[in-house]
Amino acid sequence: MITPKDCWSSYFPPLFPAVSRALAPALLICVTYFTSVSAVSFAADRHQKKNEKPYALIFGTVWGPDDRPLYGVKVRIRRTDQKKGKWELYSDHNGEFAQRVPAGRADYLITPDLKDYNSKFTKKLQSSTEVRVHVDNDERADIGLHLKYQEL
């Protein structure tokens, strides 16, 4: 006659017979717990993504006169139909910045603010022009802000 003990040992031969029989219930409880926790967190993530509003992303890089990325430059972003900048952020160590803006058809102006910027260059920097970006929906727009030396 085959017992459940024989079936268990034929499928899972124990490395340490006394320990494996004692740990089997604990192992089953742990697997059940972690499976239920992951299912709950997956449902929470899905619910959170449902409530998240769509957005567009303006991503850019600030370039210096020597065509290298610049760190710590303040960047202002505003809609073209508004006078005051709505977003202010700084370029990171790679000269990059990114800002989420509401999805939908809109035009934005991106300008570097060099007023308080301490550069390693001996000459003062100036922005060549402000950059205009058009966003139609929930998309990503990549731009480059190229700075040059201020002409005396």
Secondary structure, DSSP 4 states (H G I P E B T S, - for coil): ---HHHHHHHHS--SSHHHHHHHHHHHHHHHHHHHHHHHHHHHHHHHHHHHPPPEEEEEEEEE-TTS-B-SS-EEEEEETT-SS-SEEEE--TTSEEEEEEESSSEEEEEEEE-TT---SSSSPEEES-PEEEEE-SS-EEEEEEEEEEPP-
